[in-house]
Amino acid sequence: IWEEPDSSRLYVAGVDISEGVGLDASVIQILDITDLRDIKQVAVYHNRHIPPLEFTNKLYSILQNWGKPLALIERNNCGAQVVDRLVFDLGYEKCVSYGAKIAHRTKPQMGMISHTNTRSKGVINMRYFVSEIKTVTFKDLDSLKEMKDFVRYPNGIWKAKSGSNDDRVMSLMYALYILERELT
């Protein structure tokens, strides 16, 4: 945490979810978007060993602490149980839904469907805020390290170089995705 929650500020959360078995990590990025010319990374939660059920409780607690911000949460794989439990069991009302149509799913689903098309769109959006207009202030050095190893492969997929991780980058991308024109 680099800044304490402030009820006069506007926050968003991006969430990438793992299985909690020590490989990939579950990550929550909290951004202050009160001034879009000065977006601040104010908190990052990162844990490789927390199982999805326990992570849901941690996520709910963190979101409550930050004033119940809009949250874009990856739904793929074990993310579905986290999103569904957060929304339906815990009653979190500010979960952004996106990507089902692009991923050719007929039924609307809560959360973010990470698909080649949504990921590409998200990376373009993230690069706009981070590289083009340079409006994001980073506090977490590990997020910057992951960005350095986040590359586009010949098949068009964006992900970490072999042997590296991209969980912080993906959660940052989800947080900034909330500002993507189609969603706003």
C-alpha positions in Angstrom: 0.0 0.0 0.0 1.5 3.3 -1.1 -1.5 5.5 -0.3 -4.2 4.9 2.3 -7.8 4.7 1.0 -9.5 8.1 0.8 -13.3 8.3 0.4 -12.9 11.5 -1.7 -10.9 9.6 -4.4 -12.1 7.3 -7.2 -10.5 3.8 -7.4 -10.6 0.8 -9.8 -9.4 -2.7 -9.2 -8.0 -5.2 -11.7 -7.7 -8.8 -10.7 -5.8 -11.8 -12.1 -6.5 -15.1 -10.5 -4.4 -18.2 -10.1 -4.9 -21.7 -8.7 -2.8 -20.9 -5.6 -0.3 -23.8 -6.1 2.8 -21.7 -6.1 3.2 -21.1 -9.8 1.2 -18.1 -11.1 -0.1 -15.6 -8.6 -3.4 -14.0 -7.7 -3.0 -10.3 -8.0 -5.1 -7.3 -7.2 -4.0 -3.9 -8.6 -5.7 -0.8 -7.1 -5.5 2.4 -9.1 -6.5 5.9 -8.2 -8.3 7.3 -11.3 -9.6 10.5 -9.8 -7.5 12.5 -12.3 -7.1 10.6 -15.6 -4.0 12.8 -16.3 -2.4 11.3 -13.2 -3.4 7.7 -12.6 -1.7 6.3 -9.5 -0.9 2.7 -8.6 -1.8 2.9 -4.9 -1.9 -0.8 -3.8 -0.9 -4.2 -5.1 -1.8 -7.6 -3.5 0.2 -10.6 -4.8 0.1 -14.2 -3.5 1.1 -17.4 -5.2 -0.2 -19.7 -2.5 -3.7 -18.5 -1.7 -6.5 -20.9 -3.0 -9.3 -19.4 -5.0 -11.9 -19.8 -2.2 -9.7 -18.0 0.4 -8.7 -15.4 -2.3 -12.4 -14.5 -2.8 -12.6 -13.5 0.9 -9.3 -11.5 0.7 -10.5 -9.8 -2.5 -13.8 -8.9 -0.9 -12.1 -7.4 2.1 -9.6 -5.4 0.0 -12.4 -4.1 -2.2 -14.4 -3.1 0.8 -11.4 -1.3 2.3 -11.0 0.7 -1.0 -14.6 2.0 -1.0 -16.1 -0.7 -3.2 -14.5 0.3 -6.5 -15.4 -1.0 -9.9 -13.5 -4.3 -10.3 -12.6 -6.1 -13.5 -11.8 -9.7 -12.6 -10.5 -12.4 -14.9 -13.1 -15.1 -15.2 -11.1 -17.8 -17.0 -10.5 -21.2 -15.3 -10.7 -20.9 -11.5 -11.6 -17.2 -11.8 -15.2 -18.2 -12.5 -15.7 -19.5 -9.0 -14.1 -16.3 -7.5 -16.3 -14.0 -9.6 -19.5 -15.9 -9.0 -18.9 -16.2 -5.3 -17.9 -12.6 -5.0 -21.1 -11.4 -6.8 -23.7 -14.0 -5.9 -22.6 -15.1 -2.4 -21.0 -12.0 -1.0 -23.2 -9.5 -3.0 -20.4 -7.4 -4.5 -22.3 -5.2 -7.0 -19.5 -3.4 -8.8 -18.0 -6.3 -10.8 -17.5 -5.3 -14.5 -18.6 -7.9 -17.1 -16.9 -7.9 -20.5 -15.7 -10.3 -23.2 -18.4 -13.0 -23.4 -19.5 -11.8 -26.9 -16.0 -11.4 -28.2 -15.1 -14.9 -26.9 -18.2 -16.2 -28.8 -20.0 -17.2 -25.6 -23.8 -17.1 -25.9 -24.6 -16.6 -22.2 -23.7 -13.4 -20.4 -21.2 -14.0 -17.5 -19.9 -11.9 -14.7 -16.2 -10.8 -14.9 -13.8 -10.6 -17.8 -13.4 -13.4 -20.3 -9.7 -13.3 -21.2 -9.5 -14.2 -24.9 -7.0 -13.4 -27.7 -9.3 -10.5 -28.8 -10.0 -9.0 -25.4 -6.3 -9.4 -24.4 -5.1 -7.5 -27.5 -7.6 -4.8 -27.0 -6.6 -4.6 -23.3 -2.9 -4.3 -24.2 -3.5 -1.6 -26.7 -5.5 0.3 -24.0 -2.8 -0.2 -21.4 -0.1 0.9 -23.7 -2.1 4.0 -24.5 -2.2 5.0 -20.8 1.3 3.8 -19.9 3.4 4.5 -22.9 1.6 7.0 -25.1 0.2 9.6 -22.8 2.3 8.5 -19.8 -0.4 9.1 -17.2 0.2 6.0 -14.9 2.5 6.5 -11.9 4.0 3.2 -10.8 5.0 2.4 -7.2 5.5 -1.3 -7.5 8.9 -2.2 -8.9 7.8 -5.8 -9.5 5.0 -4.6 -11.8 7.6 -2.7 -13.8 9.9 -5.8 -14.0 7.0 -7.9 -15.3 6.2 -5.2 -17.9 9.7 -5.5 -19.2 9.2 -9.2 -19.9 5.7 -8.9 -21.3 6.0 -9.4 -25.1 4.0 -10.2 -28.2 4.6 -13.6 -29.6 4.6 -14.3 -33.4 1.1 -15.8 -33.1 -0.1 -12.4 -31.8 -0.6 -13.5 -28.2 0.7 -11.1 -25.5 2.2 -12.8 -22.4 5.4 -13.1 -20.3 8.6 -14.3 -21.8 9.3 -17.9 -21.1 10.4 -18.3 -17.4 8.8 -15.0 -16.4 5.4 -14.0 -15.0 2.7 -11.6 -16.1 0.2 -11.7 -13.3 0.9 -8.1 -12.2 0.7 -6.9 -15.8 -2.6 -8.7 -16.5 -4.2 -7.3 -13.3 -3.0 -3.8 -14.3 -4.4 -4.3 -17.8 -7.7 -5.3 -16.3 -7.8 -2.2 -14.0 -7.1 0.1 -17.0 -9.6 -1.8 -19.1 -12.3 -0.2 -17.1 -11.3 3.0 -18.8 -11.5 1.5 -22.3 -13.9 3.5 -24.5 -16.4 0.6 -25.0 -16.8 0.1 -21.3 -16.9 3.7 -20.2 
